[in-house]
Amino acid sequence: MQVSPSTKKPLLGISGHAGVGHTHSHCGFVQDDSAGFAVAIEILKLAFPLQTKIASVSVAKDTETITVTTQSGGKGSAHARRGFTPYEISKLQDAIGKDAAYSQATAFSIFGRIYGQGVLEAPVAFQAACCLAVMDSFLKEYPHEISSGKEDMPNKIGGCIGATLLIEGYPVSVMALVNASENGLGPDEDLEGNIMLGDKGRVMRELGLDRIPTLLLESKAYTPAVCNELRTEHMWLRINDQYDNQYVFDAVHHSLKETRIPHICNRKAYPRHTDELTAATQELGDRIANLGHKFAKADSAAQKVQLMGELALLCSQDAGGVTFMSSSLHNDVSGGGLLPGMGAVLSMLVPPTYINKWKVPSFTPQDARDYMRVIEASVPELAQNASQAQAQLEERFSFQAEKYSSLLAKTAKS
């Protein structure tokens, strides 16, 4: 892929995020939700070379704050609610030399498992620190070339960086985004995708990402309903053809066929205005309440242990499917954080043989290269159809703009 810095007005956008701690969800869904961030970082590194491997990891015992430093001198820090044991601190030294851009895979390799929702704060805080250190590396090496912003909403410690680049000769704005919560909690992704709120919204406007067709890069995942029949890894391309951008979808679809990468496409994903997340939150709350009622009446130790085990599963896995976004916001942008008309989502799926062995997906540099092959092949076609893609964006975004603007104001206040 040919990539260089650019001062031209962007025609297209690419945005990839890390949902720190968003590993599990309901119905057996499990993912590495840092895939998009890793790909966006790899693209930025082609224009702005630096080292994202870890040089040191330290824990301040008085504050239980972990700090990751990259070989380029970038630093990122995060606090873990219940701190770090001496054994964990010792194991963290094994992270030296690993790539902080692949944050969940690195945390997974050190801790063996990673759960959000406050179940395992130490690996989640470490993952957040990795991502923040990577972003800080760019700001230290290229302070005048890289745009940056903070997740300036309550209890969030993440942020974003980005720049406008020439990719295959076409101007494309690329954003790498980290959604992370205080104390190693999460997931909390009210700023994922191309949602324009607060300081992130400012950076999006600065890079032209507020009104251009955008490809959103998402996770490496196992979801039983889709993956059970797979024998190999597949790319997963999704839009909702009523709300999202068909031209972004078509360009990426054609590139998937051109590169002969196995893939699955879905034009009926990401439904809007269904109160889906509200209903799922209510349903999970009812399940938790039911367990609480049973526990209150339990007598035997065996029964109490069994009930707590069920509650632990709900907290460590199912809850990730409802805590990651505000329910009202989800109605307009769905699970990918897709503003109406803006774009399409590219993910990766793994087969049962993979998940049976590894339990949790880990995004790798080879995976990132596959994403970049697809991007390299799709950018020229999308650029050639940029006017049609832009027209569809304006039509579908304008249709929702008034409602969306009031919803953003409500979400920001909360």
N, C-alpha and C positions, 0 to 999 in steps of 0.2 A: 504494500500500500504506500503510495506517494503522499506524504503529509508534510506541510510546512506552515509557519505562521502566516496570517493574512490580515490585511486591514480593509478588505472588501466587505460590502454589505452581504450578510449570509443569506443564502437561498434556502438552506435546510438546517435542521437541528438534530443532534444526537444527545440523549441524556441517559445516564446510567447511575443507579443508586445502590447503596448498601443499606438494607434494613437491618440494623444491628440488633441481634437477638431474635429476629423473625425466622426461626428455624422450623418450628412445627405449627400445624394448624389442625383442623378437625378432619375426620374421615381418613386418617392415615397420611395426610399431606405432609411432606417434609422437604426442605429446600436449603440451598446455599443462596441466600438473598443478597450476597455481596457481588454477584457475577457482573451486573451492569456497571457497578463502580469500577471493578477491575478492568473491564474492557475500555471504559472511558479514559481511565488512567493510562492504559497502554497506548491509546491513540494520542493523548496529550504528550506522552513521553517521546513519540516519534518526532514531534515538533520542538519539544523542550526537554532534551535528554537530562536525566538525573538518575540517582540510585534510590530505590524504594526498599531495599533490603534492610533488615533491622540490625543496627549497630549495638544497641544496648536496651535493656529493660530494667527499670528500678521501681521499688515500691516505698513510698514514704509512710512508715508505720504510724506516725502521729496522726495522719489524715486518711490512711488507707487509700491513697491515690497512686495509681500506676502511671508511669511515664514511659513511653516508647520513643526511641530516637532512631532515625534512619541513617544510613551511610551518607546521605546528603545533608544531614544536620537538622532535618525536620523533627519537631517534637509534638507529641500528642499525649494528653493526660485525661484520665477518667477516674471516678471514684466508685468503689464497690461497697454496697451497703453493709455487708457483713465482713468486709476486709479480705485479707489474704493470709493463709497459713504459711508458716516457714517452708512446708513441703511445696506449696504452690509457687512460692517465690523462687525456690530452687529450680523447679521444673521450668519456670519462665525463662531461665537462661538458655534453655534449648531452642528458644525462638531466635537467638542471634544467628544471622545469616539467612533466615527465612524472609520471604517477600511480604511486607506489610500490606501491599495492594491486594493480596489474596487473603483478606482479613479473617473470614470465617474458617477457611481451610487451615490457616495458621493457628487459630485458637483451637480448632478441633484437634490438630496434631499435638498440641501441648496438653490439653485438658482431657482429651478422649471423648468428651461429649460437650454439647452446648445447648442450653435451654434458655428461653426468654421468660418473660412474665415474673421476674424476680425469683425464679427457681434456682438458677446458677448465675449469681451476679459476677463472680470473678472472671470467667471466660468472656462474658458479654462486655464487661468494662475493658478487658484487654483488647477485644475486637474493636471497640470504639476508639481506644487509644491508637491502635494501628492505623485506622482510617484517618484520624485527625493528624497523625504524624506524616502520612503521605501527602495530605493537602498542604500542610505546613512546609513540606520539602519544596513544593513548587513556589510557594510564596517567598521562601528564603532565596532560592536560586533565580527566580524570575519575577521579582516584585512588581515590575512595571508592565509585564506582558500578560499576567494572569489576573482575571477578575475573581473576587471572592466575596462570600457573604456568610452570615451566621443563621442558625435555626433560632430565630429570636421569638420563640413562643414558649409558654411555661413548661418547665421541666425538660427542655430539649438542650442538647449540647453539641449537636451536629453542625453541618454547614455545607457549603458548596464552593467549587472552583470551576473556572471555565475559560475558554478562549475561542476566538474565531480562527479557523485553520483552512488551508487549501487541501482538500482531499481529492486526489485524482484530478486536480485542476479546478475544482469547484469550491466556493466558499461555504463552509459548514461550521456552525457554532456547536461546540462540544462542552457538555457540563458533566462533572462528576459530583455526586451528591451523597451525603451521609445523613441518614436519619437515626439519631441516637438519643437515648434518654439518660437522665441523671441516675446515679447509683447502680449502674449495671442492670437497670430494669428495661422495659420495652416488650415488644416493639410498639413504637408510636410513629406513624408515618403520614401525618397530616400534611407533610411537605414533600411527599414522593412524587415521582413522575414529573409532569410540567404544571403542577399546582402553583399558582402565583400568589404567594403570601409573604408579607413582611420583607426582610432583607433578601431572601431568595428571589422574591418577585423583582426587587431592584436589579439584581444581577441578571435575571432573565431578560429584563428590558434592556439592560446595558449590552447584552450579547445578541439582542434581536430575537431571543427565544420566546418572547411573549406572543408573537404572531407569525410564526413560520412552521411549515410542516415538519414534524419531529418523529424520529424513531426512538422509542423508549426501550432500553435494554434491561431485561429482567433476569430472574433467577434460574439456577440449575435445580430442577425439582423432580420429585416423584409424587404423582397424584394417581392413586389406584384406578380411578375411573378411566383415565386416558392411557396410563402406562402399562396396565396388566398384560396387554398383548404384544408389547414391544420386545424385541430381541437385541436391539442396539440403541445407542443414544440418538435422539432426534432433536432437531430444532423445532420450536413451537411458535408459530406466527398467529397473532390474534388481533381482531378488531370487533367492534359491533357495527355492522354495515349501515345501521340507522343513524349512528352518532359519530363514528370516527372517520378517519381519512382513508378512503379506498385507494387513492393514488400511492400513498406510502405503502400500504399493504401490497398492491400490485407490483411495485418495484422490487420489494424485498422477496415476494413470492417468485418472481422471475429469476432473481439472483440465486435463490435456493435451488431452483431447477438447473440453472446454468452451472453452479458449482457442484451439483450432484450430491449435496449434503442431504441425508435423510431428514424428512421434515413432515410435520402435521400442520395444517392450516385450519383456522376456525374463524368464520365471519359472524358468528352469533355469540361471541363472548362478551363480557362486560356489559350486561344489561343495566339500564339506568331507571331511576324513579320507581323502583320496586319495593323499597323499604327492606331489602334483603338483609342488610347488616343489622338493622333494628330488630328484625324477627330473630336472627341468629343470636343476637345478644340476649334477647328475652328468653330464648330457648335454653341457652347455656345457664343463664341465671336461675331458671326453673330447675335445671338439673342439679346445680349447686345447692339450691335451697332444699330440694328433696333429699340430697345426701345429708344436709345439716339436720333435717327433721329425723331421719333414720339414726343419725349419730347421737342425737339428744336422747333417744330412747334405748340406745344400745347398752347392754350389760356386759357381755363377755369381751375379753381382750381380743379374741380372734375376730369378732364382728367389728370392733372398733378399728382394728388394724386394717381389715379389708375395706372398710368405708373410707378411711384416710388414704389408702392406696388408690381407690377410685377417684377421690378428690385430687390427688397428686397428678393423676393422668390428665384430668380436666385442666388443671392449672398449667402443667408443663407443655401440653400439646394443644388441646382444643381451643383454649383461651386465646392462643396466638392468632386464630382466625377471626377474632372479633375485637381484640384490643388494638390492632394495628392502625385503625383509622376511626375518626368520628363518624357516627352513623349518618348524620345529615349530610356531611361532605361526600360520603360514599355514594349517596344517591345520585350525585351529579358527575362524579369522576370514576366511580367503580374501583375495583381492586388495584388497577394499575396506575391510578392517579392521572387519568386521561381527560384533559379538557376537551369538551366537544369539538370535533372537527380537526383536532390538532395532529393526530398521528396513529401509529400502530405499535404493538408490543412484540418484541422478539425475546423468547426464552429458550431453555433447553430442557429436555426430558430424559430421564434415565430409566432403564428397564428393571424388572423385578430382580434379575440376577445381580445387578449392581447394588440395589438397596438392601437385598438380603445379606450381602457381604458387609457393606460399609455402614449401613443403618442411617447415615446422614450424608447427603451429597457434598462433595468438595469440588469447588471450581478450580481449574488448573490453567497454566499458561497455554496448553494445547487447546483447551476449550476457548480461551480468549482469541487464539488465532483463527478458530473456525468462525466465531462471530465477526472478526475483522475481514475474513474472506467474503462473507455475505455483505458486509457494509461496503467493501471495495467494489463489489459487482453491482450493488444497487444504487450507489450515489449518482453515477452518470445518467441512468434512466430517470431517476427521480428529479434530477436537475433539469433534464429536458422537458419533463412534464410539470415543472414547478408552478407555472401559471395556473394550470388546472387544479393542482393540489391546493394552491393558495386560495383559489376561488371557492373550493369546497370548504376549506377551513373557515373563511370569512362567513359563508352562508350558515354553517352549523354552529360556529362559535357565537355569531351575532344573535342567532335565534335563542341562545341560552344566556346571553351576556348579562341581562338585567337580573335574572334570578341568581346567576352564579355570583355576581358581585355582592349581592346582599348576603348570600350564604357565606362568602369569604369573610365579610365583616363580622358576621355572627360567630364563625369559627375562631377568628383572631381574638375576639373578646373573651371567649371561653378558655 
